[in-house]
């Protein structure tokens, strides 16, 4: 059985599920080994700049990497765009337009001011000036990530965008590769001409600290492996970060109304990310059996069969619960990056749930629609961090600040109230600063 089936009411199965959930949460926290390695990389890049970046790129990616390769040239971007199939570029343009329309739709505007005791109070949204986008590379090409990261930032009004993306790791006896032309084409189509062929913790450190070649940014966004995410966490404060966006996950809640073949395909799609994490939840064992049977049928047709089978066996489970209430409680506990509600009335079920990075309603809505095309960004919180954070959107690239104005001066009552607070805290200078405003 590719996908282990657990009975929620069986103590042994519950322990196994608890272990899976804990592993999921641990994936979003720092580990001693990774943290120590990242700390060294970040400090080396801070002190040594390009020299350290090149050294780590040689260690992890290409033994012949040089500083001259860090920056992708405009000619290389243009050539990559020219090489991409026209029909694929058309699909990419539609994706860009869908994401742009959605992000414009949710773009906040400054709220009207409110008058409270003589004060006009408001809020203003201002775009971040300099943003670095981390686009995964190495084993796969993700032009969709360029779109899903860059378009929300552009809609927000970010003035300067740059992209870091590593070339594939050189294999023994094979020539060095380069960033996928699909990724470079997406950058070219979006007008991003600052692209660096670096990745890992060294790329995050270069974005934050700057090097001889890499210009520093104010904010870093994008998914990545444990080293990338830990580097972002360590650099937070020097730069802003979007959140923990690690290995892909899906939680599928299903009932008898769902099409087993469709849901099996959705689960396999997330498992092929290598690694991927998949949870199927239902209170009906027949539903679980039908979907897992379809998984067994479909897996041999997939190119990444080994990765899929490994992810399903080691990181995933189908959980049979006693009733709907228990299923909903479990779905919220898992707080999945993607949550599919393949049930007869998904809107009614959605109203009972609170924790998920992105919701996909009904078995007619594949998670892949969010990955590539529909409009919301596919950069989403993983490791059950949807309990307290959100997916990437135009909001990430805006700062918000309050605005206060007493156009007629402060009322005496407000002055005395503030002065009493200040004096109670032992801050007589604060008290005097408001009493100076007495009319």
N, C-alpha and C positions, 0 to 999 in steps of 0.2 A: 504493500500500500504506500503510494508516494506521499500522501498527506495523512499523518497520524490522526486517528479519531479518538477523542477523549470524552468521557462521560463526566459531566460537571458534578454529579452527585457521588461519584466514586472517589474515595479519599486519595488513592494512588494517582488517579488521573488529575485530581485537583492539585496535588503537589507538583505534578509535571507542568500543569498550566501555570501555576504560580512561579515556577522556575523560568518558564518562557517569558512571562510578563516582566520578571525581574531582570532577565537578560535584555529585554527590550528597553527598559528604563536605564539600565547600566550603560547601554550603548550611547546614551546622551550625556553621560557624566564622564569626568576625567578619570583615566586610569594612571597608576603610578608610572608604568613603563612608557606609555605614549606621552604623558605630561612631561616627563624628564627629557625625552628626546626632542619634543617640540620646544621646550624652554631653551635647550642648547642651540637649536636651529635659529630661533627668533633672535637670540642674543648675538649669534655669529653674523646674521644678516644686518642687524643694527650696527655692529662694529665694523664689518668688513665689506658691506655693500655687495656689488656685483661679484666680487671674488667668492664670497660665501654662496651666493645664489648659484654660480657656475659649479662650485664644488659639489653642492647637493644635487644639482641636476645631473652631474656626471655619476654620482653615487647611485641615484635611484632610477635614472631615465636613459641617459646616453653618455657613455664614457668619453665621447669626443665633443661634448657640448662646449660652446665658447660664448664669451660675452657678446660677440657680434650677432649671435642668433637670438638673443633675448627679445629684441624688438622686431615685429613683423613689419615689413615695408609696405608702403602704399601700392607699389607695383605687384607685390605678392597677393595683397588683398584683391586687387582688380583682376589678376590672372585667375585666382580661385573662383571668383564670381563668374567669370567667363566660362569656366570649365563645367559648371553645374548644369544639369539637364533643365531645359526650359520648363517642362511640366512641373518639376519639383520646385523650381523658383516661383512658379505661379501659386502652388500650394503654400509656400512660405509667405508669399505676399498676402494671401487670404488670412493666414494665421496672424500675421502682424496686424492686419486691419481689425480682426476680431478682438485681439487683445487690446488694441488701442481704443476701440469703441467701448469695451467694457470698463477699462480703466478711466476713460473720460466720464463715463456714466457715474462711477463711484467717487470721482475726484471731489474732495470737500472744498467748500468755499468758506470764507470768513463769516462767522455768524453775526447777526445784528447785535449791536451793543445793548446791554441791559442797564437800567439806572437803579442803583441800590444806595439809598441814603446819601444822595448827592454825588455819587461816583458813577461815571460812565465806564462800564466794564466790557471788554471784548476779548477776542482772540484772533490771532493772525497765523496763517500757514505760509511757510517759506521753504522753497526747495533747498536741499543740501547741495553744496556747490560741486564737490568732487567725489565721485563714486567709482569703486573698483568692483567688477563683477567676476566671480569665480565660476568658470564653465568647466565641468569635468571633461577629461580627455583620457588618454591612455588606451583602455581596452575598447572604447566605443566613442562615437561622435554624437554630440548633442547640440545641433543647431537650434533645436527647440528651446534649449536652456538660454541661449543668447536672446531669443525673442521674449521668453517669459520673464527674464530679468531686466532687459534693457528697455522694453517698451513702457512698463510702469514707471521707470525712472525718467524716461523722456516726457511722458505725460505730466509727471510731477514738475518738470521744468529744470531738471538737473543740468548744470552748465557743461560739466566735463564727465564723460564716461570712458572708462577703459576696461579691457577684458584681459584676464589671464587664463590660459588654457594650455596644458602640457601636451607635447607630442607623445606618441606611443613609446612605451619602453622598448629599447633595442633588445632583440633576442639574439642569442649566440649564433654567429654565422650569417646573420641577416643585416642588411643595410639599415641605417637610421631612417625613421619615418618623419613625418611632419604633422602639424595640426591638420585635422581634416579640412579639405576645401569647403565642406558644407558649413562648418563653423565659421570659417573666414568669409564665406559668401554671405552668411547671415549678418556678420559684422558690417560688411560692405553695404549691404542693402539698407541697414539702419544708420549708415553714416558714421560708424564708429571706426576711426582710423588709428586709435591707440590700442594696439593689441600686443600682448607679450606672450611668447611661447614658453611659459614657465608654469609650474604647478606645485602642489604640496604645501607644507608649512612655510617653505622658503618663499613661495609666491605671496602668501598672506603677509609675511614679515616685510617683504619688499614693498607691497602696497601701503603698509602702515608707516614704515620708517623711511621709505624712499631709498634709492640707490643711485649710482652714477647714471643708470639708464632708466630706471623706473621712477616716475614722479609720484610722490605720496598722495594719498586720498584721505577723505574724511570719514568714509563709510565703506564697508565691505559687505557684499551680499552674494549668496549663491551656495549651492550644495557642494558636498565633497565627502571624502573619507574621514576616518577618525582623526588623522593628522591635521587635515584642513580645518575641521570643526574645532579641535582643541586649540589650534593656532588662533582662530578667530576669537575663541573664548579668552585666551591669554592676552590678546591685543585689545580687548574691549576696554574702553576708557581712553586709550590713545586714538582709537577710531570707534565708530559705531558699528554694530553688526546686526544682521537680520534675525538671527536665532539659530537653533540647531536643526540643520537640514541635512540629515545623513542618509543612510541606505533606505531604499524604498519599502513602503508598507501598504497593505490593504486589509481592511476589515469588511467582510461581507455578511450582512444579515439577510437570511433567506427564509421564505416560507414556500408552501406548495404551489403558489402562483408563479414562481420563478422558472425560467428556462435553464435547466442544468447545464446545457452546452455553453450558453452565454457566460454563466458565472464561472464555469471551469476555465474558460478562455481568459476571463479577467484575473483569476488567481494565478494562472500560468504567466500572464503578462507581467505581473509584479515580481514573480519569482525569478524571471529571466534577467532581472537587473544585476544579479550576482554581486553582493547578496540581495535577496529580497525576503520580505517577511509577510506571511499571509495567514489570516485567521478567518475561518468560516464559522458562523454562529447560527444555530437554528434549534428550535425546540422540537423539531420533527426529524427523527432518525432517517426516515425514508428520503427526506430532502437531502440530507447529508450523503447518504449512500448513492443517490442518483448523481450528485455533483462530483463526488470522488471517483465514481465509475467513469464519468466523462473526462476527468483529469487524466486517468490512466489511458484512456483512448487517445487523447490529444497530444500527450507529451511526446510520443515517438515522432510526431510531425514537426517538432520545433528544432531549430538549429542549435539552440543553447540547452540541449537536453540535460547535460551534466550539471550545469548551473541551476537549472530548474529543480531537478531532483534533489540536489544538495540543499537548496533553500527550503523546499517543502519538508524534507526529512528533519532538518536541524533547527529551523527557525520558525516553523509554522505548525498549525493544528486546526482541525475541525472540532468544534466543541458542541456537544448535544446537551442542551439544558432542559430543565423540567417544564418551563413555561416561558411565556413572552416576557414577563417582568424580569426574570432572571437573565434572559438574553439581553434586554436593554441595559440592565445594570452592568453586564459584562462588556458590552460595546462601549459604554462610557468609560469603563475602567481601562480598556485598551487604548482609548483616545487616539485612534488611528490617523495616519497621514491622509489616506483616502478611506472613506466609509461609503460602501454601497448598500442602499436599502432596497433590496430586491424582494419587496413584499407587496401585498395587494393594495394597500393604501399608504404609500411612502410618506406623503405629506403629514398624515396623522401620526405616524411613527416618528418622523423628524421632530414634531412638536414635543415629544417626550424625551428627546436626547439633547445633550449639551456639549459633548466633547468630540471634536473631529476637525482635522485640518481642512478637508473639503468633502462635501456630501454629493453623492451621485444617486439620483432618485429613480428607482425602477430598473428592471433588467434591460430596458431599451437604451440606457445611458451608460456607455462603457467608460471606464476610468481613462482610457486612452484619449477620449475626447478632451479631457482636461489636460492631459499631458501635452497635447499638440495644438489644439485648434479652437476650442469653444470660446475662450476669452479670459477667464481667471488664470492667474499664474500657477504653474505647476511646482513652484518652489514653496514647499509646505513643511510644517514642523513634523519631525519624526521622533522616535524613542519615547512615545507617549507624552511629548511636550505640548501637544495640543491642549493639555489640561490648563496651561497658563500662557500660551502664546499663540500667534496666528500665522497664517500663510502670508507670503510676500504680496504686496500690492502697491499702488501709488502712495498709500499712507506711509510706507517705510521710508520714503525718500523726501518726506516733508517734516520740518520741525514745526512745532506749534508753541506760541508764546502768548501770554496774557497781556492785555493792555488796560491800564488804569488812567482815569482822568477825572479830577474834581474841577470842572470848569468854573464853578462859582466859589471855589475854596471849600475847605472841609467844615462840616457842621461842628459846632462846639461839643455836642454830645459825642460824636465820633472821636474827636480829639481827646476828650477826657476818658472815654472807654479804652482807647489805645494806650494812653499814658498809664492808666491803672494796670493794664496787662504788663507793660514794660517794667514798671516799678516793682510789680510782684515777682518778676523774673530777675530783678537786680540790674536792670539795664536802663539807668536813668538818662543816658544819652539818647536812647530811643524816645523816651518820654518827652525830653526837651525838643527833639526834632519835630514832633507833631505840635507841641505847644507853641512853637515858633510860627505856626500857621493860624493862630487865633486871630479872628477878625476884630 
